[in-house]
Amino acid sequence: MLRQAIELVYQVVFLLRDVQQNKKDIAALRKELHETSDALRELAVELRSLRDEERHECEKLMLRLEDALLKFERQLPSAKETKRLK
């Protein structure tokens, strides 16, 4: 009977120790999850910024191309001048 009571006390002590360790582990995991969530939010913001920047660069490139085409068209002789030369 005494031996069973001692074993029961040991089990309770070990279970309490395990519960405390589990609580510490859970707290550490929550902290890690919070840090991961923050990092993910930062990455999402950076990705949006990069997309906007890429879109602006594409728009600028299209405007440069359009400008170059307009300048090229101005350098071409008009259709009337082409007929006169023939």
PyRosetta script that sets phi, psi and omega in degrees:
from pyrosetta import init, pose_from_sequence

init()
pose = pose_from_sequence("MLRQAIELVYQVVFLLRDVQQNKKDIAALRKELHETSDALRELAVELRSLRDEERHECEKLMLRLEDALLKFERQLPSAKETKRLK")
pose.set_psi(1, -44.9)
pose.set_omega(1, 179.4)
pose.set_phi(2, -64.7)
pose.set_psi(2, -38.2)
pose.set_omega(2, 179.8)
pose.set_phi(3, -64.1)
pose.set_psi(3, -40.7)
pose.set_omega(3, 178.6)
pose.set_phi(4, -65.4)
pose.set_psi(4, -37.9)
pose.set_omega(4, 179.0)
pose.set_phi(5, -66.4)
pose.set_psi(5, -39.9)
pose.set_omega(5, 178.7)
pose.set_phi(6, -65.5)
pose.set_psi(6, -43.4)
pose.set_omega(6, 178.4)
pose.set_phi(7, -62.2)
pose.set_psi(7, -40.8)
pose.set_omega(7, 178.6)
pose.set_phi(8, -63.1)
pose.set_psi(8, -41.5)
pose.set_omega(8, 178.0)
pose.set_phi(9, -64.1)
pose.set_psi(9, -43.5)
pose.set_omega(9, 177.2)
pose.set_phi(10, -59.0)
pose.set_psi(10, -44.9)
pose.set_omega(10, -179.9)
pose.set_phi(11, -61.5)
pose.set_psi(11, -42.8)
pose.set_omega(11, 179.4)
pose.set_phi(12, -63.6)
pose.set_psi(12, -43.7)
pose.set_omega(12, -180.0)
pose.set_phi(13, -62.3)
pose.set_psi(13, -46.7)
pose.set_omega(13, 179.9)
pose.set_phi(14, -65.6)
pose.set_psi(14, -38.7)
pose.set_omega(14, 177.3)
pose.set_phi(15, -64.2)
pose.set_psi(15, -40.8)
pose.set_omega(15, 177.6)
pose.set_phi(16, -63.0)
pose.set_psi(16, -41.5)
pose.set_omega(16, 178.1)
pose.set_phi(17, -62.7)
pose.set_psi(17, -44.2)
pose.set_omega(17, 179.0)
pose.set_phi(18, -62.7)
pose.set_psi(18, -41.4)
pose.set_omega(18, 179.0)
pose.set_phi(19, -62.9)
pose.set_psi(19, -43.0)
pose.set_omega(19, 178.4)
pose.set_phi(20, -63.0)
pose.set_psi(20, -41.8)
pose.set_omega(20, 178.8)
pose.set_phi(21, -65.3)
pose.set_psi(21, -40.3)
pose.set_omega(21, 178.0)
pose.set_phi(22, -62.7)
pose.set_psi(22, -40.2)
pose.set_omega(22, 177.9)
pose.set_phi(23, -62.6)
pose.set_psi(23, -41.8)
pose.set_omega(23, 178.0)
pose.set_phi(24, -64.5)
pose.set_psi(24, -42.8)
pose.set_omega(24, 179.3)
pose.set_phi(25, -62.8)
pose.set_psi(25, -42.3)
pose.set_omega(25, 179.5)
pose.set_phi(26, -63.3)
pose.set_psi(26, -42.4)
pose.set_omega(26, 178.7)
pose.set_phi(27, -61.9)
pose.set_psi(27, -41.6)
pose.set_omega(27, 178.8)
pose.set_phi(28, -65.0)
pose.set_psi(28, -41.4)
pose.set_omega(28, 178.6)
pose.set_phi(29, -65.1)
pose.set_psi(29, -38.7)
pose.set_omega(29, 177.2)
pose.set_phi(30, -63.3)
pose.set_psi(30, -42.4)
pose.set_omega(30, 178.7)
pose.set_phi(31, -62.5)
pose.set_psi(31, -44.3)
pose.set_omega(31, 179.3)
pose.set_phi(32, -63.4)
pose.set_psi(32, -40.6)
pose.set_omega(32, 178.2)
pose.set_phi(33, -63.2)
pose.set_psi(33, -42.1)
pose.set_omega(33, 178.7)
pose.set_phi(34, -62.0)
pose.set_psi(34, -44.4)
pose.set_omega(34, 179.1)
pose.set_phi(35, -64.4)
pose.set_psi(35, -40.0)
pose.set_omega(35, 178.8)
pose.set_phi(36, -65.3)
pose.set_psi(36, -41.3)
pose.set_omega(36, 178.3)
pose.set_phi(37, -62.8)
pose.set_psi(37, -42.4)
pose.set_omega(37, 177.6)
pose.set_phi(38, -61.9)
pose.set_psi(38, -43.9)
pose.set_omega(38, 179.5)
pose.set_phi(39, -63.4)
pose.set_psi(39, -40.0)
pose.set_omega(39, 178.9)
pose.set_phi(40, -64.5)
pose.set_psi(40, -40.7)
pose.set_omega(40, 176.5)
pose.set_phi(41, -61.6)
pose.set_psi(41, -43.8)
pose.set_omega(41, 178.9)
pose.set_phi(42, -61.9)
pose.set_psi(42, -40.9)
pose.set_omega(42, 177.8)
pose.set_phi(43, -64.1)
pose.set_psi(43, -39.1)
pose.set_omega(43, 178.7)
pose.set_phi(44, -64.0)
pose.set_psi(44, -42.1)
pose.set_omega(44, 178.3)
pose.set_phi(45, -64.2)
pose.set_psi(45, -43.5)
pose.set_omega(45, 179.5)
pose.set_phi(46, -64.7)
pose.set_psi(46, -39.3)
pose.set_omega(46, 178.7)
pose.set_phi(47, -63.7)
pose.set_psi(47, -42.7)
pose.set_omega(47, 176.8)
pose.set_phi(48, -61.6)
pose.set_psi(48, -42.0)
pose.set_omega(48, 179.4)
pose.set_phi(49, -62.6)
pose.set_psi(49, -43.9)
pose.set_omega(49, 178.9)
pose.set_phi(50, -64.2)
pose.set_psi(50, -38.7)
pose.set_omega(50, 177.7)
pose.set_phi(51, -63.4)
pose.set_psi(51, -44.4)
pose.set_omega(51, 178.0)
pose.set_phi(52, -62.3)
pose.set_psi(52, -43.5)
pose.set_omega(52, 179.6)
pose.set_phi(53, -62.7)
pose.set_psi(53, -42.3)
pose.set_omega(53, 179.3)
pose.set_phi(54, -64.3)
pose.set_psi(54, -40.7)
pose.set_omega(54, 178.5)
pose.set_phi(55, -62.9)
pose.set_psi(55, -43.6)
pose.set_omega(55, 178.7)
pose.set_phi(56, -63.6)
pose.set_psi(56, -40.4)
pose.set_omega(56, 178.7)
pose.set_phi(57, -63.5)
pose.set_psi(57, -39.7)
pose.set_omega(57, 178.9)
pose.set_phi(58, -64.7)
pose.set_psi(58, -43.5)
pose.set_omega(58, 177.7)
pose.set_phi(59, -61.1)
pose.set_psi(59, -43.2)
pose.set_omega(59, 178.9)
pose.set_phi(60, -63.3)
pose.set_psi(60, -40.1)
pose.set_omega(60, 178.9)
pose.set_phi(61, -63.8)
pose.set_psi(61, -43.0)
pose.set_omega(61, 178.4)
pose.set_phi(62, -62.8)
pose.set_psi(62, -40.5)
pose.set_omega(62, 178.0)
pose.set_phi(63, -65.1)
pose.set_psi(63, -39.2)
pose.set_omega(63, 177.3)
pose.set_phi(64, -64.0)
pose.set_psi(64, -41.9)
pose.set_omega(64, 178.6)
pose.set_phi(65, -63.5)
pose.set_psi(65, -45.2)
pose.set_omega(65, 178.0)
pose.set_phi(66, -61.0)
pose.set_psi(66, -42.2)
pose.set_omega(66, 178.4)
pose.set_phi(67, -62.4)
pose.set_psi(67, -43.8)
pose.set_omega(67, 179.9)
pose.set_phi(68, -64.0)
pose.set_psi(68, -40.4)
pose.set_omega(68, 178.4)
pose.set_phi(69, -64.9)
pose.set_psi(69, -41.1)
pose.set_omega(69, 178.2)
pose.set_phi(70, -64.0)
pose.set_psi(70, -41.6)
pose.set_omega(70, 177.8)
pose.set_phi(71, -63.8)
pose.set_psi(71, -40.2)
pose.set_omega(71, 179.3)
pose.set_phi(72, -64.7)
pose.set_psi(72, -42.7)
pose.set_omega(72, 179.7)
pose.set_phi(73, -62.7)
pose.set_psi(73, -35.7)
pose.set_omega(73, 179.0)
pose.set_phi(74, -66.8)
pose.set_psi(74, -27.6)
pose.set_omega(74, -178.5)
pose.set_phi(75, -80.0)
pose.set_psi(75, -19.9)
pose.set_omega(75, 179.8)
pose.set_phi(76, -73.1)
pose.set_psi(76, 144.6)
pose.set_omega(76, 176.1)
pose.set_phi(77, -70.3)
pose.set_psi(77, 149.5)
pose.set_omega(77, -179.4)
pose.set_phi(78, -72.6)
pose.set_psi(78, 166.2)
pose.set_omega(78, -179.2)
pose.set_phi(79, -63.8)
pose.set_psi(79, -35.6)
pose.set_omega(79, 179.6)
pose.set_phi(80, -64.9)
pose.set_psi(80, -42.5)
pose.set_omega(80, -179.9)
pose.set_phi(81, -66.1)
pose.set_psi(81, -35.3)
pose.set_omega(81, 180.0)
pose.set_phi(82, -65.0)
pose.set_psi(82, -40.3)
pose.set_omega(82, 179.9)
pose.set_phi(83, -67.4)
pose.set_psi(83, -37.8)
pose.set_omega(83, -180.0)
pose.set_phi(84, -65.1)
pose.set_psi(84, -37.6)
pose.set_omega(84, -177.7)
pose.set_phi(85, -68.0)
pose.set_psi(85, -26.6)
pose.set_omega(85, -178.1)
pose.set_phi(86, -80.5)
pose.dump_pdb("model.pdb")
